[in-house]
Structure formats: C-alpha cells, structure tokens
Amino acid sequence: MHCLILAAGYATRLYPLTENFPKPLLTVGEKTILDHLLDDLRTTGKVDRFTVISNHKFVSCFTEWASAKPYPVAVLDDGTETNEGRLGAVRDVALAIRTLGLDDELLVIAGDNLLDFSLARFLDYADRKKASSVLRYYEPSLDRLKKCGVLEVDGDDRVLSMVEKPAEPRSHWCCPPFYYFTRADSHRVGEGIAAGCGVDAPGSFIAWLSSVSRVYAMEMPGRRYDIGNLESYEAVKKNYRGIIQ
C-alpha cells in the first residue's frame, strides 16, 4: 500500500512558527508530527511506500528531513509558492497519482494531525470491508461541525452522504483527514475532479466518491489532535502522550 501524506499547506494560522517552516515538521515531544504518524504506520506491516506532497516553498525542508530517514520517503513538489496559489488537497492527490504512476491501494493522510490510537485498526477495518473507508468521530459542537466534513452513515457504517463545512449539519459525525482508497477507487480521483467535486478540502473527493461507490466509516477508538493554530499546538505539546496501546 502507498501512503500519500498531504503536506502542501501553508499553515498561516501558525505564523510566525510556520512562516518559513512546514507545520508537519514541528515537534511534539521528541518527534516531529510526521514521525509520529509514519512510525505508527511502519509497525502495521501494510504500508510499504511513503510520499510526502509538499509545496515548492517548503520542499527543501521535507527533502532534508526525508534524507535522514532509515527508510525511503519520497517528496513530491506540487510547484506552488503561496497560500493563494495552492492546488488544493484533491488536486495534490491527483498530481501524485499521475506523476508517480500509482496503481495501488492508497492511504491518504493529513501530515498535521496526531492520533492516540494506531492506524493498524483502521487498515484492518478497511480489509474487512473490502472497500474504501474513512474514520469518523462524534462532534457535539454545531459550530465545529460547520468547519468539518460531516457524514451520514447507515447501520452498517456505509457512508450515505458527506458534506464539507455544511451550513446545516445533518449529523454529528465528523470525518478527519485519514482515508483509505481501494485500487479501483484511487483511479477515480481524476473522474471526481472532472465531475465537479471540490478540490481544496481533502474530504471533497470522499463526498463525491460515496455517491458512486461503497465507502465505509469506522468510528474512531481514540482521540484526534488537530494542530490548527498556536494555541492548539501548545495544548497538543502539553497533552499528547502518544499512541495508547
């Protein structure tokens, strides 16, 4: 399985920390955010290739980080240099599939989130469902729901609909940016873009895909830590204790 790490954002809400440095390489404890994620994925035995998708402004930072890894990590430059000129997460995934000639199952993850549970559980879930799959968690706050991807699911966890940043959320199920795509569905990213799915938020492709293919949503067995601004970064540094076994 190939893991694509979305890391082409500019993290403007974390300035000045990220004005000249990428958010996924900020440290939490003794590791970068990316190292927390990749160290866990390597223990699953299911992911054999990693590609970080960067913007042009920060590509040298990721290349330097990747060169020190004891395992291969590719870095793909999406060519953008400003937040206003960004391609958007869905176009970044399409660029990686096209440029690298990917023909495989894909795990697509945001490089700026932490989890306190192993993604091995999620990959096992996708194996059992034999379908593209996402994570979900219950979000009680209506205001927060309006800033997320919101899912509707049936009794078998199948995604009935997903809407990014809905004005009127139709459930309390939030979808964080961790997605597994079957080989067949990974080939449909370009089709989704051509059909008019959104390209900025990564969940926009899931919103389209769930209307044409089976997609399932596993309830998260733990917490997700989203590093969105300076306050949340300080909170994560203080409270994050790693993966709970």
N, C-alpha and C positions, 0 to 999 in steps of 0.2 A: 504494500500500500504506500502511496506517495502522500506526504503531508505538505500542504501549502500553508505557509504562515503569512497572514496579512499584516504587513508592517510598513505600508506606504503612506500612512497618515502623517500629519504634521503636529498633532498634539498641541494646538495653540493655547488650549486652556491650562497647560502646564508650564507656560513661559514664566520665568526665564530658563527653567531647567532644560526644556526641550527646544529652545530656540536654535541651538546648534548641535543637538544630540537626540537620537531617537528614543521614544518612550519605552519600547520593548527591551532596551539595554539598561534601563535604570535598575538599580539593585534593590532587592527586598531580602533582608537577611544577608547571607553570604553569596547569594546568586543573583544573576540578572533575571528579570521576569521570563525571558525566553529560555534560560537554562532550567528554570523550574518546570516549564512546560515540556521541553524536549527530554529532560532526564526522566520524567514520568513516562513519556511515550516510548522511549527506548526500552523500558522494562516490560512493555506489553508483548514484545516479540512480533507485533503485527505491522509495524511501520519500518520500512527499510530505506526510505529516501525522504530527505527534507529539503524544501526550497523556501527561502525567505524572499518575499516580494517587497522590495524597497522602492522608495522614490529616489531620484537622482541625487538629491541634496544629501541624503544620509547613507548612500550605498557604500561609501568607503568605510563608514563605521561598522556596518554589518559584515563587510568583507574582512576587515581586521579581526572582528570577533570570531567569524567562521573559521579563519585560518588557524586559530588556536585550539579548535575542537579536535578531540582524538578520533572523530568520526566525520565523514563528509557531510557538509551542509552547503548547498548551492545558494547563491544570491542572485536574484533577478532584478535588474534595474528597469522600472517602468517609464523612465525618461522624464518624469515631471519634476518641477523645482519649486512650486508654490502650492499652498493650500487651495487657492482659487483655481489652479490649473490641474488639480488631481484627476485621475481617470475614474476613480470610484472603485470600490471593492470588487464588484461583479466584473467589471472590465479588466481588473487586475488578474482575476482568476482566469478569464478567457485568454488574456495575454500569455499567462503561464502555460495553459493547455496548448495553445498554438505554437509558442516559441520552443517549448520543450518536447513537443510531440507526445504529450501524455496520453496513454491508453491504458488506464489502470483505475482501480478504486481510488478515491480521493478523500482525505481528511482535510478539511479546510478550517483553520482556527485563527482567531484574532491573537496577535502577539502581545497584547497589552492587558490580558485578563489572567487571573490566577484562580485555581480551584483547590479545595481542600480534600478532594477525592480523586482517585486515579481514573483517567480516561479509559483504562482497560475495561471498566464496567460498561462504558458506552459502546466500545467497539464490540464487546461480546453481545450486547443488546442488538446492534445492527446485524451481526452474524445470525442471530436467532430470527430476526425479522426478514432477513434476506431482501432488504430494501433500503433506500436512502433514509437517513434518520437524523434527528436533531435532539437537543436537550430542551427541557422546559422546567421552569420553577414558578411557584405561586407568588405573585406580587400583589399585596393588598392595596398599595397606594395607586389611586387613579392617576395622579399627576405623573408618577413614574411610568405607568403603563403607556401614557401618551407619548413617551420618549423611546419606546421599545418596539420590538416586533411582537405582536400578540397573536397567539394561536387559539384556534378552536379544535378540539380533538374529540373522537368518539370513544366508546368504551374499550376499544382495542388499541388505543393510543394513536390511531391513524389521524393525521392532520387533515381536517376538513377545510380550513382556511387559515391564512396568515396575512396580517396587515401590519406594515411598518408605520410606527408613530400614528396610530389611529386617533382621530378626534373624539370618537366614541368607542372605546374598547368593548369588545363583545365577550371577553372572558378575563380571567386574572392570570392566564398562563403566558409567561414571558419566555421568549426564545433567545438565549445568549448566543454569541457567535462561535459555535462549535458545530460543524456539520460533516456528516459522512455521506458521500455520494457513491452509489454503485458505478461500475464501469460504464454501463449504458447511460445512466443519468448524467455522468460527468461530460458526456458528449453533447448534452443538450444545453450547455451554458450559452453558446452562441445562438442557439434557437430561441432561448428565452430573451436574450437581448434584442434579437430581431423582432420578437413578438411584442416588445414594448415594456418588459419588466424594468423596474428601477435599477440603477447601476451604482448608486452611492452606498447605500446600506447593504451589507452582505446578505442579509435575510431576504432581500427583494427577490433573489432567484428562487429561494425556498417558497416564497409566496406564489410565484408562477408555477414552479415545479409541482407543488402539491395539487394543482388544478389539472395536471396532465399525467401524473404518475403517483404511485404509492409512496408516501412519506410518513414516517412514524416519529413520535416524540416521547423520549424517555424522561420520566420525572427525575430530577437531579437528586442523588443521595447525599448531597452535602451543599456547601456554600460556594458561590462565585464572588470573587473580589474584583470589582471594576475600578480601574485607576483612571478617573476622568479629569481630575483637577488636583491642585496642590494639596487641598485638604484631604481628599480621599487617598492620595499617595501617602501622606503622613500617617493616616489611620491604618492603611494596609501594612506599612512598615512596623507599626506598633503591634498590630493584632494578628498578622498572618503567622501561622505555626507550621505550614507545610501540609503535606497530604496526611490525612488521618487514616491509619491502617485499620 
